[in-house]
Amino acid sequence: MSDKLQRLKVLLAEIADIKNAEALLSWDQQTYMPRGANESRGHQLATLSAIAHQKFTADEIGILLKDLEEEISDAAPDSDIARLLQVTRHDYDRAVCVPADFVSEFALVTSRAFEAWVQARAASDFALFRPHLEKIVGLNRNYVTFFPPADHPYDVLLDQYERGMKTADVNAIFADLRPKQVELIKEISTKPQVDDSFLKISFDEKRQWDFGVHVITAFGYDWERGRQDKSAHPFTTNFSVNDVRITTRFEAENPTASLFSTMHEAGHALYEQGCNSEYERSPLAGGTSLAVHESQSRLWENIVGRSLPFWEYFYPEYCKHFPSALNKIDLKTFYRAINKVEPSLIRVNADEATYNLHIMLRLELEIGMIEGSIAVADLCEIWNGKMEEYLGVRPPNNAMGVLQDVHWAYGSLGYFATYALGNLISAQLWEKISSDINDIEDRLRQGKFEALLCWLREKIHRHGRKFQPQELVLQVTGETINAGPYMRYLQAKYADIYGLGS
């Protein structure tokens, strides 16, 4: 290893350490921090953000990159060193466009916004959150101006989460997907509705927690390198490949929400725990994009966790945990209930057939706010109208409407599209998995997940950020991101549950 490469790796490792310390403070803010500490925590996060930014955008990093790019010009394009420089160059070129004082201000504003969102959501009072969101939207619009003009201003925000993806690409994918999902929903609506009334009662929280832990342990989540806690909005975070944490939440009249939340976050965590340990403390560590990340969580939560083979193994034990609620409910009735299609208010609880419409709505609102065609002051009214237009439901209050998601409090505009893209990728991966592991359903019926996890480790997890998302999906499945496999998956699943085509 050359001296210059060694020096670059040392600098990048120090920056990673600072960012991981920042992430740890953020995790604490959302789990155990006393509410009175919020302002102090905001300043701490702002300071660490600024230090990491200043260190990363230092002239020395730029000089080392330039020298090393010339030095390794003959290296194999897919070698770790070539990809490290490529990913670091992408991140560096973006970072040097952004002033350090902006980074510090953004961290402080979003820290305050998070606490305001928690209070606003609890009170269902958008007015408490509105001034914070207005600042965040203004900061995001200002952020876009730091970069050369893009095809669309939203491209700059999207690229933070989905390297190489353009707004036009997402719109084209969604334009293909939307009418097909709407047609499927219409067809389902003509069939007798599934009864899930037996799931509208409270289940003991401790038993919910224990069963969720049991399931994700079987998936392969490593408790020696992770833990689970409660938070207002479930999330996954990591400070190292050896410290990957998840959270969940409980809903009084929706007892399966915690289980599926736990499975979802475990999918994210398995990805992070499976990253090549040699990438630790470097820009190659972590998931390549949020869409690929979401493909992992949705695969474990839905394609595995809501499948009939999965519950053929786990349902008898689930009944033992909650005998009074389930002792008269047979497996097929339960399976149909957890896969009921019904337009609903809350995105995280939406069924697979309607979920993507929630995302398309949010994408439309985000683009409008960035373009300036939608004012934050009008957001509640527009949100409620769009919910009625897209899903035929109208939120009775803002907690179940515009305040339900935490992402805007984080400042994360450009994020939501990745959820729907992740759904599509999950189905593309599952078709390939089913081809490569031809007895995969039998393995699920036996509660055996080792082969599945090994496949994901080999094809996805170990690569970290080495490949761009579209590149990785093409490499693994032979196709770039598209709606075909996902629609085939939904149509086959709901043909069985609702008797479509009969």
N, C-alpha and C positions, 0 to 999 in steps of 0.2 A: 504494500500500500504506500503510495507517495505521501510525502509530508503534507502536501496541499490537501489531499483527500482526507488524511487523518485530521487535519485542522478543521476542515469543513464539518466532518462528522462530530467533532467535539463541540463546535458552536451549535450545530443543530440539536445535539443532545441536551445542551444547556437550555435552549429555547423550549424544547419539548418538556423539560422538567418544570419550567415556569408555567407553561400552559396546563400541565397536569395539576399543579398546585392550584391554579385558577379554577380548574374543573372540580377539584375537591371542595373548594369553598362554595362553589355553586351547588354541588350536591348537598352540602350541609344546609345551605340556605333553603332548600326545598324539602328537607327532611326534619332536621332537629334544631336548627338555629332558632333562638327566641325571637319573636317578632320585633322586639325593641332594638335588635341589632342590625336591622335592615340598612339604615343609612351608613353605618360604619362598614358593613359588608360591601356596600356599593363602592365606597372609596377604595377598599382593599382590592376588589376586582378590577376597578379602573386602573389602579397602580400597576397591578400585575399585567394587565392587557397592554398597557403602554410600554412597560419594560420589555415584554416579549416582542412587541412590534418593533421597537427601536433596535433591539438586538438583531432581529431578522432582516431588517432593511438597512443595516449598516453597510458601508461601502465595502468592507472586507468580504462579506458574503458575495456581493456582486462580482468582485474581482476573482475570488476563488472559483465561482461558477464559470466565469468566462475562461479562465486558464484551464480548468479541468475539462471543459467541453472541447477545447482544442487538444488537450492531452490524451483524451480517450476517444478521439474521433473514429478510430478503427475498431472500437469495441463492438461486440454484437449488440444490435439494437434492443434486444430483450434481456440483456444481462442486467443483474441487479444494479451495477454501478451506472449503466446508461440510463436506466429507469429512475434511479435515485436523482440523478442530475436533471432529468426531464421533469419530474414531479416538483422538485425543488425550484426549478426555473419557473414553472407555471405559477407556483405559490409566491415566489419572490417578485415576479413581474407584476402580479396583482397587488402585493403588499406595498411596494414602493410607490404606488399611485396614491396611497391613502395616508394623509397626515397623521402623525402620532397623537396630536391633540384630539382629532376626531375619534380615534380608537378609544381613548380614555373617556371622552364624553359619552360615546355610545354605550360603554360598559356601565357607566354611572346611571344613565337614563334608563337602560333596560333593567338594572337592579331595582330601581325605584318602581318601574312599571310592573315588575313581577309582583311585588307586594301589593300594589294598587289593584292588580288583576285579581289576586286572591280575595281581597276585601270586596271588590265589585261583584265578583261571581257569587260570593256568599250572600250578598245583599241583593243580587240581581239588579244592580244599579250601574248602567253603562256610564253615567255621568262621572262616576269615580275614576273610571279608566280612560275616558275620552281624551283628556289633555295629555296623558302619557302616550296614548296611541298616536295622537297628532304629532307629537315630537318624534316618535319613532318613524312614522311615515315620512316626515320632513327630512330626517337623517338619512333614510334609505334613498330618497330622491336626490339628496345631496351627494351621497355615496356614488350614485351612478355617474355624476358629473366628473368624478375623478378619473374616469377611464375614457379612452377614445370612443367616439360614437359607435354604437352597435346597431345591428339591424333593427332592434327594438330595445328600449331602455331596460325592460324586464330581463333581457338576456344576461346583463351584468349580475343581477341578483341570482338568477337561476344557476349560473356557472359556479357560484359558491358551493352549491350542493350537488350539482350534476355536471361534472366537467365535460365540456364539449357540446352540451345540449343547448339548443336554441328554442326560443319561444315558439317559433314557427314549427319546429319539430314536434313539440308537445301538442300544439294545436292540431297538427295533422293527425297525430295518433288519436287524440281525443275525438276529432271529427269522424274518424272511422269507427271508434268504439261507441260513442254516445247513442246513435240510432239503433245499434244492435242491442245494447243494454235496455234501452227504452222499449224496444219490441219484445224482449224477453220478459220484462216486468209486466207489460200489458197482457202477454199470454198467460202468465202466472195468475194475474188478477181475475181471469175468467174461470179459474178452478176453485174448488172448495178450499177455504183457508185452513191452515194447520192450527191445531189447538195447542197453545203453550201456557195456558192459564195456571198449570201446576207449578210453573217456574216463577210466578209472580208473588212469591212469598219470601220471607227472610230465612236464610240458612245461617247456622252458627258460624261466626267469623273465624274462630280458631280452626274449625274443621275445614272451612274453605281454604285457609292458609296451608294447613297440613297437606291437603290433597294436592294443591298446586305445587307445593315443594316436592311431593312424591313424583308427580308427573315430570317436572323438568329435571329432576335427578335422573329419571329414566332416559330422558332425552340426551343427557350427557353434560348438563351444566355442572361445572366444577366448583363446589362450595369452598374448596381450599383457596380458590382464586376469585371468589365472589360472595355476595350477600344480597338479601332482599329486605326492603323496608317499605313503608307506606308513604305516599305523597298525594297531593291534590290531583295531579295528572301523572299517570305512569310514564316512566322514562328509563332509559339505560344510559349509563355513563361509565367511562373507564379512565384510569390514571396510569395504566400499564396493561400489558397482556396478562399480567398476573393479579390484576385488581379491577375486575369488571363487575359493576353493581347494577341491580335492577330495583325497581319499585313497582308496587301495585296499589290498587284502591278497592274499596268495598262499596257496593250499592245495595241499600236495604231491600229493595223489591226486585233486584236483578241479580240473583245469586251466582249465575255463571259468569258474570262480568269479570270478577276477580280472577277466575281460573283462566279465561281466555286472555286477559291482560297479562297474567303471569307467563303463559305460553308465548305470547307475542314478544314480550321483553326478553324472554330467554332466547328466542330466535336471534335477536340483536346481539345478545351477550355471547352466544355460541360463536358467532362470526368473529367478535373481538378476541375471544379466548383462543380461536383457531389461527390467528394471524401468525405468520412466521416470526418466531422470537428474535431472529437476527435483525428484524426491522425495528425493534424496540428503540425508542428515543430518536426516531428519524421520521421524515415526512412520508415514508412508505408504510408506516404503521397505521392500522385502522382500516375501515371499509373504504372501498374505492369511490362510492357515492351513496347518497341517501336512498336512491331507488334500489340499488343492489342490496343495501342494508335492509330496506323494507321488504324486499323479496324474501329475505331469510325469516323475518318475523311473521310475515303473512303465510309463508309455507308451513311453518310449525304450528301457527295458530289455527289456520283454516284448512289447508289442503291435508294436513295430518290431523290436527286437533278437532276438526269438525267432521272427520270422515267416519263412515260406519265401521271399517276395520279397526280403527283406533278404539272406538267405544265398545266393540265386541270384546276387547280385552279389559278395558278399564271400567265399564259400566257396573259390573257386579260389585266392585270395590267402592265405586261412587255411591251406590245404593246403601252400602253398609255405613257410609259416613252420614247419610241423610235419609234414614229409613222411613221416618214419618211422612216425608214428602214424596218419596219415590217407590215405596214398597208395592204400589199397585200400578206402576207405570212400566210398561214393557220397553225393551231397547229401541224398537223401531219408532215408537211414539216419542221417546226422548230424542232420538236422532232427528226426527222431523221437526221437533220443537226448537232445537238449537240451530236449525237451518231455515227457520221460518223467514219468508220474504214479506216484508211489510215496511213501506216508507216510514221513516222515523226521524226524530229530531236530532239525536245525538250521534255524531260521526263515529266515535269509537265503538258504539254498540250496533252500528248499522250492519245489516246482513250483506253477504257478498254480492248480491245482485244489484243493490242500491248504493253501496258504499262509494263507488267511483263518482256518482252524481254529486255527493257531498264535496268531493275534491274539485270537480269541475266548477262548482259554484264558488268555492273559495279562490280558485285560480282567477276566475273572472273578476272577482272583487279586488284581488291584489293588483292585477294588471290595471284596473280602473283607478285605484288609488295612486299607483306609480305614474300613470299617464295624466292624472289630475282630473279625470272625468267623474270620479266618485270622491266626495268629501267625507271625512270621518264623521262629521256631524250627521250625515244622512245614512250612515252605515246600518243602523238598526232597522230602519224602514226598508232599505234596499235588501238587506239580508232576509227579512221576513217575507218580502215579496218574492224573492228568488227561491226560497224554500218552498213556497206554495207553487211556484211555477215548475220547479224541477221535480219536487217530490210529493206535492199535494198535501203538505202539512204546514201549519203555521205555528211558530213557537209561542207559547202562552206568556213567556217572560224572557228576559235577556240572558239569564243564566243558562237556559236551554237553547238559546240562540247564539247571538254574536259573541257572547262571553264564554262559550263552552271550551274553546281551545286556548292553550297557553302560548302558542307559538308567536303570536304578534307581541306578546309581553316580552318574549326573549329578543324581539327585533328581527325574527326570522321570516322576512318576506322573501319569496322565491322558493320556499320549502314545500308547500303543499302538493304540487304536481308530482313530487317524488313518491307520494303514497300510492297514487293510482298506477304510476309506472312500475312500482314495486309489485303490485298485484299481477301485472302482465308478465313481468319477469319470472315471478314465482311459478306461474303455469308453464312458461317455456322451460324452466328448469325441471319441473315435474314430468313433463313429457320425455325429456332426456333421461331423467332418473328411472322412469318406468321402463325405458328401453334398455338401459344398462343394468338395472337390477330387476329382472323380470318377475321375481317373487316378492316385490316390495310390499304388496298388500298383505300377503301371508305373514310377512315379518311384523307388520303393524298389528295384525290379529294376535300375535304372540307377545306384543309389548317389547319387541326387539328393534332398537333404533341405531345400533352400531354401524351397520352397513350404510344407512342413510347419512349419518353424521360423517363417516369416513369419506363418502363421495363428496359431500359439501366441503369438507376440509381440503380435499385434493383439488377440486375444481374451482372453488371460490375463496374460501377463508384464508388459506396460506398465502395468497398473492397480495393481501393487503391493498394498498393503493398503486400497485405496480402497473396495472393496466387501466385504461380509461373504461368507463362503464359499458359503452356500446361495444367497445373492443372486446371486453371480457365476455359479454353476453354472446357475441358472434363467435368467439373462440370456443365457448362451451356448448352452445346450442346449434350453431350453424346459421343463425338468423340474428338480425338486430331486433331491438324492442318493437313488438307489434302485438295487436289485439287478438290474433287468430287463436293461439292455444288457450288463452283465458276464456274466450267465448265458447270454445269446445268444452272446456272444463265445466263452465256454468251450465251449459245446455244439457250435458250428460247428467250432471248432478241433480238438476231440478226436474229433468224428465222423469227421474226415478221418484223424487219426493212429491211432485205435484201431478204426475201422470200426464206430462205434456205429450202432445202428438197422438193422444188417444181420444 
